[in-house]
Amino acid sequence: MENKDKQAIVIGATGLTGFELTKLLLQDETFNKVIVLTRRKTGLIDDKLFEHIVDFDNPE
């Protein structure tokens, strides 16, 4: 039996690699939450997706 309580954190989810990784994680039933730290919205919509917009040049 697989553990479906896993969470993933992606930093830089709007770049080519991070965006594709985020889409794969959202499709993977193993993960129940995907947290992304990004400069702008990804444009993805999913109940598992939690976006945090961060100014990496001026982090607080």
Contacts in CASP RR format, 6 or more apart in sequence:
PFRMAT RR
TARGET T0000
AUTHOR 0000-0000-0000
METHOD contacts of the structure
MODEL  1
MENKDKQAIVIGATGLTGFELTKLLLQDETFNKVIVLTRRKTGLIDDKLF
EHIVDFDNPE
2 29 0 8 1.000
2 30 0 8 1.000
3 30 0 8 1.000
4 29 0 8 1.000
4 30 0 8 1.000
4 31 0 8 1.000
4 32 0 8 1.000
5 32 0 8 1.000
6 30 0 8 1.000
6 31 0 8 1.000
6 32 0 8 1.000
7 31 0 8 1.000
7 32 0 8 1.000
7 33 0 8 1.000
7 34 0 8 1.000
7 35 0 8 1.000
8 25 0 8 1.000
8 31 0 8 1.000
8 33 0 8 1.000
8 34 0 8 1.000
8 35 0 8 1.000
9 35 0 8 1.000
9 36 0 8 1.000
9 37 0 8 1.000
10 18 0 8 1.000
10 21 0 8 1.000
10 22 0 8 1.000
10 25 0 8 1.000
10 34 0 8 1.000
10 35 0 8 1.000
10 36 0 8 1.000
10 37 0 8 1.000
10 38 0 8 1.000
11 36 0 8 1.000
11 37 0 8 1.000
11 38 0 8 1.000
12 18 0 8 1.000
12 36 0 8 1.000
12 37 0 8 1.000
12 38 0 8 1.000
12 39 0 8 1.000
13 19 0 8 1.000
13 21 0 8 1.000
13 22 0 8 1.000
13 36 0 8 1.000
13 37 0 8 1.000
13 38 0 8 1.000
13 42 0 8 1.000
13 51 0 8 1.000
14 38 0 8 1.000
14 39 0 8 1.000
14 40 0 8 1.000
14 41 0 8 1.000
14 42 0 8 1.000
19 42 0 8 1.000
22 34 0 8 1.000
22 36 0 8 1.000
22 42 0 8 1.000
22 44 0 8 1.000
22 49 0 8 1.000
23 44 0 8 1.000
25 31 0 8 1.000
25 34 0 8 1.000
26 34 0 8 1.000
26 44 0 8 1.000
26 46 0 8 1.000
26 48 0 8 1.000
26 49 0 8 1.000
31 48 0 8 1.000
32 48 0 8 1.000
33 48 0 8 1.000
33 50 0 8 1.000
34 46 0 8 1.000
34 48 0 8 1.000
34 49 0 8 1.000
34 50 0 8 1.000
35 50 0 8 1.000
35 52 0 8 1.000
36 42 0 8 1.000
36 49 0 8 1.000
36 50 0 8 1.000
36 51 0 8 1.000
36 52 0 8 1.000
37 52 0 8 1.000
37 54 0 8 1.000
38 51 0 8 1.000
38 52 0 8 1.000
38 53 0 8 1.000
38 54 0 8 1.000
39 53 0 8 1.000
39 54 0 8 1.000
39 55 0 8 1.000
39 56 0 8 1.000
40 53 0 8 1.000
41 51 0 8 1.000
41 53 0 8 1.000
42 49 0 8 1.000
42 51 0 8 1.000
END
